[in-house]
Amino acid sequence: MLVLLPPSEGKAASGRGAPLKPESLSLPGLAGARAAVLDELVELCAADEEKARQVLGLSEGLRGEIAKNVELRTAGTRPAGEIYTGVLYDALGLATLQPDARRRARRSLLVFSGLWGAVRVGDRIPSYRCSMGVRLPGLGALGAHWREPMASAVPEAAGNGLVLDLRSSAYAAAWKPKGEVAGRTATVRVLHSQIVDGVEKRSVVSHFNKATKGRLVRDLLTAGAKPAGPGELVEALRDLGYVVEAQAPGRAQKAWELDVVVNQIH
């Protein structure tokens, strides 16, 4: 099982470990595309702070984030699973997983990134600021920049197994499952169910969507679940106590769409 995650906009500070070693990152097929983004991002942030702020879509209060990018090649690093913070990662709680579950996380979790393309949670990276929605002056839109190298790198990482796609729309732009890979891919939508005047009403949640997805992944890792495809994933989640509604796609080469229904949002 390969689980595709979005990163977090906010990130922990860079560590005190050795500086970035690009050749050590997973998915070596992305090396050229990573180098291109890294070079332009560092140059942009070092040359013109105000232009960099506008390109990166940062508020005045986040201007200090630009300095992180200037030091990307020399800053200390830490595992990506420690760099990414926020609601999903708090709920996932990588640091508190038991050793077996933590090993499964290192094998199965893939975090998408505007700068790195995608990294595994054990890859050592510095803190940075560069979302997938950024359009760099030279390279253009990062979603489009990553599309070609991702087309082979992600299926290779997935092998013959299930792909659980939990990315947000901006990061989904960098890779879309096609062909037989799509047939073993499942996306998840979280719905909040409420009874209003005796009638059930459902709404899509946003902030709590991330927390539910984090808990869902944690539960799968803790249980050691090994679903071979979307149908088995539905059964595994139901066994873990989730209310899951799924409709198999009408054709083989299309991703499954799963609805996880929750009564409480927290």
C-alpha positions in Angstrom: 0.0 0.0 0.0 1.3 3.4 -1.0 -0.4 6.4 0.8 -0.1 9.8 -0.9 -0.3 12.7 1.5 -0.2 16.5 1.2 2.5 18.4 3.0 1.7 21.1 5.6 2.1 24.8 4.9 3.6 25.4 8.3 6.7 23.4 9.0 9.0 22.7 12.0 12.4 24.4 12.1 15.3 22.7 10.3 17.2 20.3 12.4 20.9 20.2 13.4 21.7 17.3 11.2 23.9 17.3 8.1 22.9 19.6 5.3 20.7 18.4 2.4 22.0 15.5 0.3 19.8 15.5 -2.7 21.1 12.2 -3.9 19.9 10.5 -0.7 16.2 11.4 -1.3 13.7 8.7 -2.3 12.4 8.5 -5.9 15.7 9.3 -7.6 13.9 9.7 -10.9 12.8 13.1 -9.6 16.4 14.3 -9.1 16.6 16.6 -12.2 13.2 18.2 -11.6 14.2 18.7 -7.9 17.4 20.4 -8.8 15.6 22.8 -11.2 13.2 23.9 -8.5 15.8 24.2 -5.8 18.1 26.3 -8.0 15.5 28.8 -9.0 13.9 29.0 -5.6 17.2 29.7 -3.8 18.2 32.3 -6.5 14.8 34.0 -6.4 14.7 34.3 -2.6 18.4 35.5 -2.4 18.0 38.1 -5.1 14.7 39.8 -4.5 12.9 39.3 -1.2 9.8 41.3 -2.2 9.4 39.5 -5.5 9.9 36.2 -3.8 7.2 37.1 -1.3 4.8 37.8 -4.1 5.7 34.7 -6.1 5.3 32.4 -3.0 2.0 34.0 -2.0 3.2 35.0 1.5 1.7 37.7 3.6 3.8 40.4 5.1 3.9 38.6 8.4 5.4 35.5 6.7 8.2 37.4 5.0 10.7 35.7 7.3 9.9 32.4 5.6 11.9 33.6 2.6 15.2 33.3 4.6 14.6 29.6 5.0 14.7 29.1 1.2 17.9 31.1 0.9 19.7 28.6 3.2 18.2 25.4 1.8 21.6 24.0 0.7 23.3 24.6 4.0 20.6 24.4 6.7 20.4 21.4 8.9 17.9 18.6 8.1 15.6 16.3 9.9 13.2 13.5 8.7 10.4 14.8 6.6 8.0 13.2 9.0 9.2 15.7 11.7 9.4 18.7 9.3 5.7 18.5 8.3 3.3 19.6 11.1 -0.3 20.7 11.2 -3.7 19.0 11.7 -3.1 15.8 9.6 0.3 15.1 11.0 -0.7 15.8 14.5 -3.5 13.2 14.1 -1.1 10.8 12.4 1.4 11.1 15.3 4.3 9.4 13.6 6.6 9.9 16.6 4.2 8.0 18.9 3.7 5.0 16.7 5.0 1.6 17.8 8.3 0.5 16.0 6.5 -1.9 13.6 4.0 0.7 12.6 6.7 3.3 12.2 8.6 1.0 9.9 5.4 0.6 7.9 5.0 4.4 7.7 8.5 4.8 6.3 7.7 2.2 3.6 4.2 3.3 2.7 3.8 7.1 3.2 4.7 9.5 0.4 4.4 13.2 1.0 3.9 15.4 -2.1 5.8 18.8 -2.2 6.1 21.8 -4.5 9.9 21.7 -3.9 10.8 18.0 -3.7 8.1 16.5 -5.8 7.5 13.8 -3.3 9.5 12.4 -0.4 9.2 9.6 2.1 8.8 10.5 5.8 12.3 9.2 6.5 14.0 11.4 3.9 16.0 14.1 5.6 15.1 17.6 4.3 15.4 21.2 5.6 12.4 23.4 6.5 11.2 25.4 3.4 8.3 27.3 2.0 7.1 26.5 -1.5 3.6 25.2 -2.2 2.5 23.3 -5.3 0.4 26.2 -6.3 3.4 28.4 -6.9 4.4 29.6 -10.4 8.1 30.3 -10.5 9.2 32.9 -13.1 11.4 30.5 -15.0 9.8 27.0 -14.5 6.2 28.1 -14.5 3.5 26.3 -12.5 5.0 23.7 -10.3 2.0 21.3 -10.7 2.8 21.2 -14.4 6.5 21.0 -13.8 6.2 17.8 -11.8 3.7 16.1 -14.0 6.1 14.4 -16.4 8.7 13.0 -13.9 5.9 11.9 -11.6 4.2 10.0 -14.3 6.8 7.2 -13.9 8.1 7.8 -10.4 4.8 7.3 -8.5 3.7 4.1 -10.3 7.2 2.7 -9.7 6.9 3.5 -6.0 3.4 2.0 -5.9 4.5 -1.3 -7.5 1.5 -3.6 -7.8 -0.2 -2.5 -4.7 -3.1 -0.3 -3.5 -2.7 3.5 -3.8 -4.5 5.5 -1.1 -4.7 9.1 -2.3 -5.3 11.6 0.4 -3.8 14.6 -1.3 -5.5 18.0 -1.6 -6.5 19.2 -5.1 -3.4 21.4 -5.5 -1.1 18.5 -5.0 -3.3 16.1 -7.0 -2.4 18.3 -10.0 1.2 16.9 -10.0 0.1 13.3 -10.6 -3.1 11.7 -11.6 -3.5 7.9 -11.7 -4.0 6.5 -15.2 -4.5 3.1 -16.7 -4.4 0.1 -14.4 -2.9 2.1 -11.6 -6.1 4.1 -11.4 -8.1 0.9 -10.9 -6.2 0.2 -7.7 -6.4 3.8 -6.4 -8.8 5.1 -3.8 -9.5 8.7 -2.8 -11.3 9.6 0.4 -13.8 12.3 1.2 -14.8 13.0 4.8 -18.5 13.8 5.4 -20.0 15.1 8.6 -23.5 13.6 9.3 -26.0 15.5 11.4 -29.6 15.0 12.2 -31.6 18.2 11.6 -35.3 18.2 12.3 -35.3 14.5 12.1 -33.5 14.4 8.7 -29.9 13.4 8.1 -27.8 16.2 6.5 -24.3 15.7 5.3 -21.6 18.3 4.7 -18.0 18.2 3.5 -15.6 19.2 6.3 -12.3 20.9 5.7 -10.2 21.4 8.8 -11.5 18.2 10.4 -11.1 16.4 7.1 -7.3 16.5 7.7 -7.6 15.2 11.2 -9.8 12.3 10.2 -7.4 11.3 7.4 -4.5 11.5 9.8 -6.3 9.2 12.3 -7.4 6.8 9.4 -3.8 6.4 8.3 -2.5 5.9 11.8 -5.1 3.2 12.4 -4.2 1.4 9.2 -0.5 1.5 10.1 -1.1 0.4 13.7 -3.3 -2.5 12.6 -0.8 -3.7 10.0 -3.5 -3.7 7.4 -2.5 -4.9 4.0 -5.4 -4.3 1.6 -4.5 -5.4 -1.9 -7.0 -3.1 -3.5 -9.8 -0.6 -2.9 -12.4 -3.2 -2.0 -10.2 -4.7 0.6 -9.4 -1.2 1.9 -13.1 -0.6 2.5 -13.4 -3.8 4.5 -10.2 -2.9 6.5 -11.6 0.5 7.4 -14.9 -0.9 8.4 -13.1 -3.5 10.6 -11.4 -0.5 12.3 -14.8 1.1 13.1 -15.1 3.6 10.3 -18.4 4.2 8.4 -17.4 3.9 4.8 -19.5 4.2 1.7 -18.1 3.2 -1.6 -19.3 2.7 -5.1 -17.1 0.7 -7.4 -16.4 2.7 -10.6 -18.2 1.7 -13.7 -15.0 0.9 -15.5 -11.8 -0.9 -14.5 -9.3 1.9 -15.1 -10.9 4.5 -12.8 -10.2 5.4 -9.2 -12.6 4.4 -6.4 -14.1 7.3 -4.4 -14.7 6.5 -0.7 -16.8 8.5 1.7 -15.9 8.3 5.3 -18.9 9.4 7.3 -18.4 10.9 10.8 -20.9 12.0 13.4 -18.5 14.1 15.4 -15.8 16.4 14.1 -12.7 16.9 16.3 
